[in-house]
Amino acid sequence: MMKVDEVSVRVRRRTAVLFAGAVVLALAGVLLADRWFPPDLRRLAHASRSVVDASGRLLSAMPAEEGRWRLPVTVEAVDPLYLSLLVAYEDRRFERHPGVDVLALSRAIVDAILAGRPVSGASTLTMQVARLLEPRPRTIGSKLIEMARALQLERRFDKRQILGMYLTLAPYGGNLEGIRAASLVYFGKEPIDLTLAESALLVALPQSPERRRPDLAPDVAREAAVRVLLRAADAGLIPLAEAGATSLAALPMQRLAMPEAADHLARREAARSTAEVVRTTIDGRLQRRVEDMARDLVRRQGDQAAVAVVVAEIEGRRVRAYVGGQGRDAPAGFVDLARGIRSPGSTLKPFIYALAFDDGIVRPDTRLDDLPQHFGSYAPMNFDREFQGTVTVRQALQHSLNVPAAAVFERVGPARFAALLSWAGVPLHLARRELVPTVAVALGGAGTTLVDLVQLYGALADDGRVLPLVSVDDGVKRDGRRLVSAKSAREVTAILADAPRPAGLAQGLVAAAGRRVAYKTGTSYGFRDAWAIGYSASHIVGVWVGHPDGSPRPGRDGRGTAAPLMFAVFDQIEGNRGLEIDLRPAGPMVAAAIPQAHRSLTPRGAGPGEIDGKPLRILFPPDGATVELRPAASGYVPVPLEAEGGAGPLAWHADGAPIGIVEGEASGRWTPDARGFVRLSVVDGRGRVAVAHVRLR
């Protein structure tokens, strides 16, 4: 008897060991299979690349493989009511099952046996994700694989992550995949903003996306949405009365285009980046308003013109709106007209005068002759083909007179002007036949772009510093380069801020609120390009209007065409601050108070303009020198200044600020107020200039 019991015990022990071993082997097999054959997540990685605004809202997107729109989305970016409807309709026990709903599966098997065919499904949301990740033929074997994959997914990810996969991959008809693409194309909104009716429709679509497509079968789509609402009422999510009262008839059963806001900028930044989501500095609300305004102007012009607009903040030069054209369907729609090289007309004049102020050639109240004059073979005319006689620099710039600008530009030096702009990162583009810049550059005789002009005018708004425009905030601090002195930039700003507004321009919010804007317009030869560039204390706005092919638009000038849109854009900028400091002069300077060298700009006479055979030049400190400063009781010991040549009296300047005039003599003394680099210039009574760049140490 004992032997039998001992055998029985041994058998039971052996059986237990074998069973335990089998369980261990099975578990090991499952774990190894899980490790060797993990879920394939490549479809999630192959999503549409998107470009978003500063707040994360979609501006534009690029389709994924085979032209599919598949925009990644998280649970947090979708309306909570939609999520509740989805779970109630597709998988009520989603939060409780491990990937496979055994109760639903058992019910489906019993129903199929009783009916002799499949009656109800048992796919959980996790199993649907498995099928979306790895599509297979609808067979029993595929279903078993989906179950295994569902268990794997649940082991690796939490419920919200799995739900996010479904929201990204679910089909919604045609080439739409994911709730975000469907919401944008069917309703023109992000899924966080869905209504109850819209949510019900989008819950219903993935079950039969082609048969229920709203744009192809609106009645079928509505019927499916009603069933979703009724099931939501049955689950207690919404009252039954609300389900019946929800109007589906008003839903727009159509397919919209995927957003293409800031399209040119978006495509350029997407090409530069490898990120799935490229976040730009664009203000989405402002971008859409400016695009609408630009399209409205094109429609009103009625001559197939195009409009480009760039809006940037002065601080950091962040681009807040960028319109490179009127969409891909417009003529030359893929061409970024904000970066097209065009003649700038008169828009470079403020920089000519700013450099002349720095050099000490003229001051705002210097008198100039607006009379017929030749500069070599070049004889400029004013826009109205009339001359104003004697005017001040202030008047010449405000009324954009050509001869005075050309005369000052000749003294500044066309080659030097072009070299300075290139050094500052804003090069001019000369015609192929021209080897060196000429006086004609002052009046539009060289090419530039709207982006470059906005960058340049940022210098006038920011005390003379040129910084590149930033479309993607990468956190890099940029110091920029100083094009002109702060004093000269402010003096030019004072002039432009008092420029007369275009005739007939209605008083906008900017003017009504006292938010002053400094601005300049320009029109290229033959009315090919119309420009308006303006800046406040916080923003810069640049507008270009013209034909993409550069053909003329007779009578369409910058003042009447581009400037009204520029002022209208300023009205749309939230947080725009006007020029807060009163930059207007108290009144015209008394002639006797103006230094002799600055009372008028004497036209260049024949000959080299030398005295005793010597050209005007600075002897001390020489260009490129380092001057040692010696401390004194009140600052530093004065630095000697010495020049030779020229016609007296001489006027000395440091970074554009006068530092004393020595009548009839070529030497003087100057007390600097700080160390660092300084630009010394001396101008004689005939407007000739010598310059030296010096370091004070």
QUISULFEN-V176207 format. One line per field, one symbol per residue. phi: phi as a letter, one per 30 degrees, with the letter a starting at -180 (. if undefined). burial: 1 if it has 9 or more other C-alpha atoms within 8 Angstrom, else 0. A space follows every 50 residues. Layout:
phi=???
burial=???
This chain:
phi=.dddddddddddddddddddddddddddddddddddbdedcdddddcddb ccddcjddcabcdddiidcbceacedcbeededddddddcadcedcddkb cdddddddddddddciadcbdbdddddddedddbebddbdeddddddddd dddddcbdddddddddddcedbjiccbjddddddddbibdddcddddddd dddddddadddceddcbddddddddddddddddddidbdedddddddcdd dddbccddebdhedddddddddccddbccccddeddeddddddddddedd dibidbbbbbcbdddihddcabcclcjdddehddddddcddbddicddee dddddddedidbbecddbccbeacbiccbdbdecibbcidbdeeddddch dddeddddddddjeddddddddddjbdccddedcdbdbededcjdacabd eddddddddddbhjccbddccbdciddcdibddbddddddddeedddcdd dedidddcdddddiddbcabcabdeihdbcbabbbcdbbbbbbbbldedi ddbeiccddccddededddedcddidcdddddcdddleddedddeedcda cdedcdjdicchicddacdbdddidccdccdbebjbdecdbbbbiicddc bcbbhicdbjbcdibcbabbcdcadkdbccbbbcdcidbbbbcbccb
burial=00000000000000000000000000000000110000000001001111 11110001111011000111111110011001111111101001000011 10011001101100000100001111111111100000000110011011 11110000001111111111111001111111111110111001011111 11111100100111001101110111011111100011010010000000 00000101111111110011000000011111110111111011101100 00001111111111011111111111100000100111110111111111 01111111111110111111110000001111000000011111011100 11111111111101101111110101110100000010111111111111 11111111111111111011111000000101111111111111111110 01000001011000111111111110111111111111111111111100 01100111111111111111100001111000100000000001001111 10000000011001111110111010101000000110111111111111 11111111101100011001000010011111111111111111110
